[in-house]
Amino acid sequence: MTCILFFGRVGERLGPEGRVDLPAEGLPVREIRRLLAERDEVAADALLRPDVRASVDLVVVGEDALARPDQEIAFFSLFSGG
């Protein structure tokens, strides 16, 4: 299972991290977001907002970016502060 980090409002709703089973070849960020959002209504509300961004290895990426199990994957609200 791959650890997914949550920051800002996303982290407030879902906690600091979650886990998802990623194949070795990885998945696009859009698919990871969908898998997490399917878990429950709270996850969907937190992750499917237009102001939630994703990063892979500390670089903000688009929905088509590929993320693999050995990378740091995070979702965060646009105005996370800090």
NUSE-852697 format. One record per residue (C-alpha): x, y, z; residue in three letters. Coordinates in pm, whole numbers, plus 50000, padded with zeros to 5 digits. Example, Ala and Ser with C-alpha at 12.3 -4.5 7.8 and 13.67 -1.06 7.14 Angstrom:
<torlos>
<torlo><px>51230</px><py>49550</py><pz>50780</pz><r>ALA</r></torlo>
<torlo><px>51367</px><py>49894</py><pz>50714</pz><r>SER</r></torlo>
</torlos>
This chain:
<torlos>
<torlo><px>50000</px><py>50000</py><pz>50000</pz><r>MET</r></torlo>
<torlo><px>50121</px><py>50347</py><pz>49910</pz><r>THR</r></torlo>
<torlo><px>50094</px><py>50627</py><pz>50163</pz><r>CYS</r></torlo>
<torlo><px>49910</px><py>50936</py><pz>50036</pz><r>ILE</r></torlo>
<torlo><px>49962</px><py>51260</py><pz>50229</pz><r>LEU</r></torlo>
<torlo><px>49686</px><py>51515</py><pz>50290</pz><r>PHE</r></torlo>
<torlo><px>49742</px><py>51882</py><pz>50379</pz><r>PHE</r></torlo>
<torlo><px>49530</px><py>52189</py><pz>50444</pz><r>GLY</r></torlo>
<torlo><px>49153</px><py>52147</py><pz>50436</pz><r>ARG</r></torlo>
<torlo><px>49193</px><py>51801</py><pz>50283</pz><r>VAL</r></torlo>
<torlo><px>49400</px><py>51691</py><pz>50583</pz><r>GLY</r></torlo>
<torlo><px>49150</px><py>51845</py><pz>50822</pz><r>GLU</r></torlo>
<torlo><px>48876</px><py>51629</py><pz>50670</pz><r>ARG</r></torlo>
<torlo><px>49067</px><py>51305</py><pz>50604</pz><r>LEU</r></torlo>
<torlo><px>49355</px><py>51310</py><pz>50851</pz><r>GLY</r></torlo>
<torlo><px>49724</px><py>51343</py><pz>50767</pz><r>PRO</r></torlo>
<torlo><px>49750</px><py>51039</py><pz>50544</pz><r>GLU</r></torlo>
<torlo><px>49571</px><py>50757</py><pz>50371</pz><r>GLY</r></torlo>
<torlo><px>49673</px><py>50447</py><pz>50180</pz><r>ARG</r></torlo>
<torlo><px>49595</px><py>50316</py><pz>49835</pz><r>VAL</r></torlo>
<torlo><px>49716</px><py>50008</py><pz>49649</pz><r>ASP</r></torlo>
<torlo><px>49903</px><py>50129</py><pz>49339</pz><r>LEU</r></torlo>
<torlo><px>50034</px><py>49899</py><pz>49066</pz><r>PRO</r></torlo>
<torlo><px>50412</px><py>49905</py><pz>49009</pz><r>ALA</r></torlo>
<torlo><px>50363</px><py>50091</py><pz>48680</pz><r>GLU</r></torlo>
<torlo><px>50172</px><py>50364</py><pz>48863</pz><r>GLY</r></torlo>
<torlo><px>49845</px><py>50545</py><pz>48796</pz><r>LEU</r></torlo>
<torlo><px>49755</px><py>50894</py><pz>48679</pz><r>PRO</r></torlo>
<torlo><px>49678</px><py>51136</py><pz>48962</pz><r>VAL</r></torlo>
<torlo><px>49318</px><py>51157</py><pz>48837</pz><r>ARG</r></torlo>
<torlo><px>49275</px><py>50783</py><pz>48898</pz><r>GLU</r></torlo>
<torlo><px>49432</px><py>50798</py><pz>49245</pz><r>ILE</r></torlo>
<torlo><px>49199</px><py>51085</py><pz>49335</pz><r>ARG</r></torlo>
<torlo><px>48901</px><py>50881</py><pz>49206</pz><r>ARG</r></torlo>
<torlo><px>49001</px><py>50570</py><pz>49404</pz><r>LEU</r></torlo>
<torlo><px>49030</px><py>50771</py><pz>49724</pz><r>LEU</r></torlo>
<torlo><px>48704</px><py>50963</py><pz>49659</pz><r>ALA</r></torlo>
<torlo><px>48510</px><py>50637</py><pz>49608</pz><r>GLU</r></torlo>
<torlo><px>48571</px><py>50536</py><pz>49969</pz><r>ARG</r></torlo>
<torlo><px>48306</px><py>50758</py><pz>50122</pz><r>ASP</r></torlo>
<torlo><px>48121</px><py>51088</py><pz>50094</pz><r>GLU</r></torlo>
<torlo><px>48368</px><py>51277</py><pz>50315</pz><r>VAL</r></torlo>
<torlo><px>48662</px><py>51171</py><pz>50097</pz><r>ALA</r></torlo>
<torlo><px>48475</px><py>51263</py><pz>49781</pz><r>ALA</r></torlo>
<torlo><px>48381</px><py>51605</py><pz>49920</pz><r>ASP</r></torlo>
<torlo><px>48739</px><py>51671</py><pz>50032</pz><r>ALA</r></torlo>
<torlo><px>48918</px><py>51553</py><pz>49716</pz><r>LEU</r></torlo>
<torlo><px>48687</px><py>51642</py><pz>49428</pz><r>LEU</r></torlo>
<torlo><px>48684</px><py>52016</py><pz>49493</pz><r>ARG</r></torlo>
<torlo><px>48830</px><py>52238</py><pz>49218</pz><r>PRO</r></torlo>
<torlo><px>49073</px><py>52402</py><pz>49464</pz><r>ASP</r></torlo>
<torlo><px>49246</px><py>52073</py><pz>49559</pz><r>VAL</r></torlo>
<torlo><px>49584</px><py>52017</py><pz>49396</pz><r>ARG</r></torlo>
<torlo><px>49819</px><py>51720</py><pz>49385</pz><r>ALA</r></torlo>
<torlo><px>50194</px><py>51684</py><pz>49405</pz><r>SER</r></torlo>
<torlo><px>50429</px><py>51401</py><pz>49320</pz><r>VAL</r></torlo>
<torlo><px>50774</px><py>51412</py><pz>49478</pz><r>ASP</r></torlo>
<torlo><px>50711</px><py>51770</py><pz>49597</pz><r>LEU</r></torlo>
<torlo><px>50620</px><py>51901</py><pz>49249</pz><r>VAL</r></torlo>
<torlo><px>50267</px><py>52025</py><pz>49181</pz><r>VAL</r></torlo>
<torlo><px>50131</px><py>51817</py><pz>48894</pz><r>VAL</r></torlo>
<torlo><px>49826</px><py>51794</py><pz>48673</pz><r>GLY</r></torlo>
<torlo><px>49568</px><py>51519</py><pz>48667</pz><r>GLU</r></torlo>
<torlo><px>49748</px><py>51326</py><pz>48391</pz><r>ASP</r></torlo>
<torlo><px>50077</px><py>51298</py><pz>48583</pz><r>ALA</r></torlo>
<torlo><px>50181</px><py>50941</py><pz>48657</pz><r>LEU</r></torlo>
<torlo><px>50249</px><py>50852</py><pz>49021</pz><r>ALA</r></torlo>
<torlo><px>50423</px><py>50531</py><pz>49126</pz><r>ARG</r></torlo>
<torlo><px>50427</px><py>50351</py><pz>49462</pz><r>PRO</r></torlo>
<torlo><px>50781</px><py>50466</py><pz>49548</pz><r>ASP</r></torlo>
<torlo><px>50697</px><py>50837</py><pz>49509</pz><r>GLN</r></torlo>
<torlo><px>50561</px><py>51089</py><pz>49758</pz><r>GLU</r></torlo>
<torlo><px>50203</px><py>51165</py><pz>49658</pz><r>ILE</r></torlo>
<torlo><px>50006</px><py>51442</py><pz>49829</pz><r>ALA</r></torlo>
<torlo><px>49674</px><py>51622</py><pz>49795</pz><r>PHE</r></torlo>
<torlo><px>49628</px><py>51969</py><pz>49939</pz><r>PHE</r></torlo>
<torlo><px>49394</px><py>52263</py><pz>49924</pz><r>SER</r></torlo>
<torlo><px>49512</px><py>52556</py><pz>49715</pz><r>LEU</r></torlo>
<torlo><px>49542</px><py>52781</py><pz>50019</pz><r>PHE</r></torlo>
<torlo><px>49710</px><py>52548</py><pz>50266</pz><r>SER</r></torlo>
<torlo><px>49917</px><py>52824</py><pz>50421</pz><r>GLY</r></torlo>
<torlo><px>50252</px><py>52762</py><pz>50584</pz><r>GLY</r></torlo>
</torlos>
